[in-house]
């Protein structure tokens, strides 16, 4: 690789990072900006917006709703995603590739398409009122993919030798899963679960089409209050909290995704 090419890559990488992170930095600074109009540069800094955000019942209710939805959707995704990955990796059957495509498809489709499809299905096919349940189901449809991909990649990497050895030694299917299979894919499950939580917590497009009038997740609350002059500074504070909450699970999952379990390395 020539020095000129290396320098070009470095410049492009730096530009990409600037485009991504400078707007986020502005949100952080504006959460301390004393001006409601976000005058730049800030003439003074204040913690008033942070105090008001801490007292905002709407923001706190939205955070609680987002956390509840993300936890339930992640739990559903861990169960169904793991089962699907094991079935597709360990067994051969007619339509296997089609099933794999159908599982991955929800996260590949535009969010607005998924949202419209789920909205129609909930209201016209199943006769459900939009609310907390429909948000959870909608989020689980795309969160399953993150768990599925993580578990499938781990199962392909570790192979079946240890499971076959366990079966040869007389262990039952459940015992083999508990003592051999599960430990080998434990870090992949944690990584997939954390990614699923982060995706659900940040989701707004699908949620917009599947949430009832009484349900507000945090991203929807931010969108609804973003253009209200009295609420805009508080929105910046909540956005900073959302950034921090999103970064932590993604960072942990990235670390765990590359981890090699003890059994996998033997």
C-alpha positions in Angstrom: 0.0 0.0 0.0 1.5 3.3 -1.1 2.0 6.2 1.3 -0.4 8.4 -0.8 -3.1 5.8 -0.5 -2.6 5.4 3.2 -2.9 9.2 3.7 -6.1 9.3 1.6 -7.6 6.6 3.7 -6.7 8.5 6.9 -8.2 11.8 5.6 -11.4 10.0 4.5 -11.7 8.3 7.8 -11.2 11.6 9.7 -13.8 13.3 7.5 -16.3 10.5 8.2 -15.7 10.7 11.9 -16.2 14.5 11.8 -19.5 14.2 10.0 -20.7 11.6 12.4 -19.5 12.9 15.8 -19.5 16.7 15.4 -23.4 16.9 15.4 -23.4 14.6 18.5 -20.9 16.9 20.2 -23.2 19.9 19.4 -26.1 18.1 21.1 -24.0 17.6 24.2 -22.8 21.2 24.3 -26.4 22.5 23.7 -27.6 20.5 26.7 -25.6 23.0 28.8 -26.3 26.1 26.6 -28.1 28.8 28.7 -29.8 30.1 25.5 -33.1 28.5 24.5 -32.4 29.4 20.9 -29.1 27.6 21.0 -27.0 30.7 20.2 -23.5 29.7 19.0 -21.1 29.9 20.5 -22.8 29.6 23.9 -22.7 32.8 25.9 -23.1 31.0 29.1 -23.5 27.4 30.4 -26.1 26.1 32.8 -27.4 22.9 34.4 -31.0 24.2 34.4 -32.0 22.1 31.5 -30.6 19.0 33.2 -32.7 19.8 36.4 -35.8 20.3 34.3 -35.2 17.1 32.4 -34.9 15.2 35.7 -38.3 16.6 36.7 -40.0 15.9 33.4 -42.7 13.3 33.9 -43.2 12.8 30.2 -39.5 12.1 29.7 -39.3 9.7 32.6 -42.4 7.8 31.5 -41.0 7.6 28.0 -37.7 6.2 29.3 -39.6 3.6 31.4 -41.7 2.5 28.4 -38.6 2.2 26.2 -36.7 0.1 28.7 -39.7 -2.2 29.3 -40.3 -2.7 25.5 -36.6 -3.2 24.9 -36.2 -5.8 27.7 -39.2 -7.8 26.6 -38.4 -7.6 22.9 -34.8 -8.7 23.7 -36.0 -11.6 25.8 -38.3 -12.8 23.0 -35.5 -12.3 20.4 -33.1 -14.4 22.5 -35.4 -17.3 22.7 -36.7 -17.3 19.1 -33.4 -16.2 17.5 -31.5 -18.9 19.3 -34.0 -21.6 18.4 -34.0 -20.5 14.7 -30.2 -20.4 14.5 -29.8 -23.9 16.0 -32.5 -25.3 13.8 -30.9 -23.9 10.6 -27.4 -24.7 11.5 -27.8 -28.2 13.0 -30.5 -29.6 10.6 -31.0 -29.9 6.9 -34.6 -29.7 5.6 -36.5 -28.5 2.5 -36.9 -24.7 2.4 -34.0 -24.1 4.8 -32.5 -21.2 2.8 -36.0 -19.7 2.4 -36.6 -19.7 6.1 -33.2 -18.1 6.7 -34.1 -15.3 4.2 -37.5 -14.8 5.9 -35.9 -14.4 9.3 -33.3 -11.8 8.1 -35.8 -9.9 5.8 -37.4 -7.7 8.5 -34.2 -5.9 9.3 -33.3 -5.5 5.6 -36.7 -3.9 4.7 -37.1 -0.1 5.1 -38.5 0.7 8.5 -41.6 2.5 7.0 -42.5 -0.6 5.0 -42.3 -2.8 8.1 -44.2 -0.3 10.1 -47.1 -0.1 7.6 -47.3 -3.8 7.2 -47.4 -4.5 10.9 -49.9 -1.7 11.4 -52.3 -3.2 8.9 -51.8 -6.7 10.3 -52.5 -5.7 13.9 -55.6 -3.7 13.1 -57.2 -5.5 10.2 -56.0 -9.1 10.5 -55.7 -9.6 14.3 -58.1 -6.9 15.4 -55.7 -5.6 18.0 -55.7 -2.0 19.4 -52.3 -0.4 19.0 -50.4 -0.2 22.3 -47.7 -1.6 24.4 -48.1 -5.2 23.1 -48.0 -4.2 19.4 -44.8 -2.2 20.0 -43.1 -5.2 21.7 -44.1 -7.6 18.9 -43.0 -5.1 16.2 -39.6 -4.6 17.9 -39.1 -8.3 18.3 -39.5 -8.9 14.5 -36.3 -7.1 13.8 -34.4 -7.8 17.1 -34.6 -11.5 16.4 -32.3 -11.0 13.5 -29.4 -9.6 15.7 -29.6 -12.7 18.0 -30.0 -15.0 15.0 -26.9 -13.7 13.2 -24.7 -13.8 16.3 -25.7 -17.3 17.4 -25.5 -18.7 13.8 -22.0 -17.3 13.4 -20.9 -18.8 16.7 -22.4 -22.2 15.9 -20.7 -22.3 12.5 -17.4 -21.4 14.1 -17.4 -24.0 16.9 -18.7 -26.9 14.8 -20.4 -30.0 16.2 -17.4 -32.1 17.4 -17.9 -31.4 21.1 -21.6 -32.0 20.9 -21.1 -35.3 19.2 -18.5 -36.3 21.7 -21.0 -35.5 24.5 -23.7 -37.6 22.9 -21.2 -40.5 22.4 -20.5 -40.4 26.2 -24.2 -40.9 26.9 -25.3 -37.3 27.6 -28.9 -36.4 26.8 -29.8 -33.7 24.3 -30.7 -31.3 27.2 -27.5 -32.1 29.1 -25.4 -31.6 26.0 -27.0 -28.2 25.4 -26.7 -27.1 29.1 -23.0 -28.2 29.5 -21.6 -27.9 26.0 -23.6 -25.9 23.5 -24.8 -23.1 25.8 -21.3 -22.3 27.2 -19.9 -22.2 23.7 -22.4 -19.6 22.5 -22.9 -17.7 25.8 -21.0 -14.6 24.7 -22.8 -14.5 21.4 -26.1 -14.6 23.2 -25.1 -11.7 25.4 -23.8 -9.7 22.5 -27.0 -10.4 20.5 -29.2 -9.5 23.4 -27.4 -6.2 24.0 -27.6 -5.3 20.3 -31.3 -6.1 20.3 -31.9 -3.9 23.4 -30.0 -1.0 21.7 -32.0 -1.4 18.5 -35.3 -1.5 20.3 -34.5 1.4 22.6 -33.6 3.7 19.6 -36.3 2.6 17.2 -38.8 5.3 16.1 -40.0 4.5 12.5 -41.6 1.1 13.2 -42.8 2.4 16.6 -44.6 5.3 15.1 -46.9 2.9 13.1 -47.4 0.4 15.9 -47.8 2.6 19.0 -51.2 3.6 20.4 -52.0 7.2 21.3 -51.3 6.5 25.0 -47.9 4.9 24.5 -44.7 7.0 24.0 -41.2 5.5 23.8 -38.3 7.9 24.3 -37.5 8.4 20.6 -41.1 9.4 19.9 -41.2 11.7 22.9 -38.0 13.4 21.6 -39.5 13.8 18.1 -42.8 15.2 19.5 -41.1 17.8 21.7 -38.1 18.7 19.5 -39.8 21.8 17.9 -41.4 23.1 21.1 -39.4 26.1 22.2 -39.9 25.4 25.9 -39.0 21.7 25.5 -36.2 21.9 23.0 -33.4 22.4 25.6 -34.8 19.4 27.6 -34.8 17.3 24.5 -31.1 17.9 24.1 -30.5 16.7 27.6 -32.6 13.6 27.0 -30.8 13.0 23.7 -27.4 13.0 25.5 -28.7 10.4 28.0 -30.0 8.4 25.0 -26.6 8.5 23.3 -24.9 7.3 26.5 -27.5 4.5 27.0 -27.1 3.4 23.4 -23.3 3.4 23.4 -22.8 1.3 26.5 -24.6 -1.9 25.3 -23.2 -1.6 21.7 -19.7 -1.3 23.1 -20.1 -4.3 25.4 -21.6 -6.4 22.6 -18.8 -5.5 20.3 -16.3 -6.7 22.9 -18.2 -9.9 23.5 -18.9 -10.7 19.9 -15.1 -11.3 19.3 -14.7 -13.2 22.5 -13.8 -16.9 22.3 -15.5 -19.0 24.9 -13.4 -21.6 26.8 -15.0 -24.6 25.2 -14.8 -23.1 21.7 -11.1 -22.8 21.9 -10.5 -26.4 22.9 
